[in-house]
Amino acid sequence: MLKNDNFLRACRREKTDYTPVWMMRQAGRYLPEYLATRSRAGDFLTLCKTPDLAAEVTLQPIDILNVDAAILFSDILVIPEAMGMELQFLVGEGPHFPDPVKTAADIDKLVIPDPMDELGYVMKAITAINKGLDGRVPLIGFTGAPWTLATYMIEGGGSKNFAVIKKMLYDQPDLLHSLLNKITEAVIAYLKAQIETGVHAVQIFDTWGGILTPDDFETFSLQYIQRIVEEVGGKVPVIVFAKGAGHMMESIAQTGCDVVGVDYMSDIGDIRRRVGDKVALQGNMDPCNLYASPEVIRRKVADILAKYGEGSGHIFNLGHGILPDIPVEHAKAFINAVHELSPAYHKG
Amino acid sequence: MLKNDNFLRACRREKTDYTPVWMMRQAGRYLPEYLATRSRAGDFLTLCKTPDLAAEVTLQPIDILNVDAAILFSDILVIPEAMGMELQFLVGEGPHFPDPVKTAADIDKLVIPDPMDELGYVMKAITAINKGLDGRVPLIGFTGAPWTLATYMIEGGGSKNFAVIKKMLYDQPDLLHSLLNKITEAVIAYLKAQIETGVHAVQIFDTWGGILTPDDFETFSLQYIQRIVEEVGGKVPVIVFAKGAGHMMESIAQTGCDVVGVDYMSDIGDIRRRVGDKVALQGNMDPCNLYASPEVIRRKVADILAKYGEGSGHIFNLGHGILPDIPVEHAKAFINAVHELSPAYHKG
């Protein structure tokens, strides 16, 4: 039994006494405690793969910031690695796949991992986190969306123009679909294992969905997200967050997901008017707002609460991950402002 | 007298026999002829500042690709440089201001340049281009939007998170407004000088407008664009292109501009339904589409023509600048496809 289930209630648009809040990347470099644990791990990937340390950093923001949900500490790219790709994290340069996917033969070589085995370290972390949480707040599991995972697997890492995957999209769409199908199968198994192991909700991150034209977003990203939602939805709430896809909110809401993440470039009041009778909304303060003084942070929180308006179905969050150089006091001011200012919107 | 004024007629939503087309960054690195001229100039900034060479690269795509408009070859950052900031282009790293704007004193030091003097090399280039064009097609002048120029002046160059300017925006909005006011004054004088010297239309590029929340976009970018449109509109058509601002199209159309640029993440048919009775639209093929084969390029051109539909008021373009590694033959296939497929939409 959870002591604080406000996050889950908001996912289902049930009444709560205040607006629950958490932050994307809340277990992250802005916390000195995180940096200390990471330094003990040695490197980022070892931190992801050491269940006790992954659990430790997952729990830190619960203790320090009083957020209403924990999110599994991991990386979206553990799936391609478990599918057989060598993954490196180069210091200061981000993730790197030295042998990116180029051909049908490369795709054939990829395996659908047994997540309880090849991603067993994630499942062990989930168990350790739930033990440490002791029911204080729910735990969110997650995955990258197939399109977003494919961008890294094909580009070999981060990208500015996504030229390689877009060339494949336009010239060899069938080849790209065969890769997306395989990733989708792996993602479904991975999320089912997370749920079976004990996460209370899952979030699908489509970090790079916004670089697609609307038609291509439907064809190369959303249809795969929809298949995932169909397979894992109903068991636990499913959140879909596609950055830069404010104009696609109606389509995302129609996948059957419970919650749609709203990035900071959108007006959450506008999005609620468009899709708020179908789904809960999560968001959407500009992460750069947290550079401002606590007084300004509080005013911006008030703005977003007012934009969303009265009633349930809002999970407060940033519109993207918290940045590494945000002062911890500012993050605390953000969480406190949501807790203090939101009850006025839940009287009815 | 212009021999081909289809671009200008489309800007005014007057009837044309086909859809005129040009490409953002059409004078650029994908052309071997451009690379040859640039190599004679030595470096990028010298190319911008040598009127005969700037004219030469401006004219190349007219001769090679048969586009319906020329666009002045220059850089948006010549304005901050003329305002007194040292500007460097570091090889492989993009623009760099070693002494970025930090304080009120830094803003006080900036001057409003006399564009006929400090930016005289631009005016000389315009004169040389018009001589070379000999009325074949119109010449588009341009500027960066004040917000976009301010990002470079405050961040000191390109940025990932725009943390410095956003910190100023949230904590010292008045300071930022004083800078934006000064830039706006310089931009208005600059565009008036371009028009007086002979450009037939002007485009305002707000490359980074899309990183703002909708409220902040109105406050820190659009109100300054509006002031520019009020000062220079009526004389020549004014195009406003804000990347990543698909959800702000109604607001942009209300500035009084003649043409709104549409990025590739938007559906141009949807945008036409929303604002097409007020303004012409320019766009919006994904620049990465040009990596695909000429057959696929032709099909994508057909898609966008069909999305816009029948009648005037469409200027075909990419939804962002052409990329440096696009084969010239693909760029030609793009221009030819627009010219060949569009007359069917202008029968009425």
Interface residues (C-beta under 8 A of the other chain):
Chain A: N161 F162 A163 K166 K167 Y170 D171 G210 I211 L212 T213 P214 D215 D216 G244 G246 H247 Y264 M265 S266 D267 D270 D286 P287 C288 N289 Y291 A292 S293 V296 K300 D303 L323 D325
Chain B: N161 F162 A163 K166 K167 Y170 D171 G210 I211 L212 T213 P214 D215 D216 G244 G246 H247 Y264 M265 S266 D267 D270 D286 P287 C288 N289 Y291 A292 S293 V296 K300 D303 L323 D325
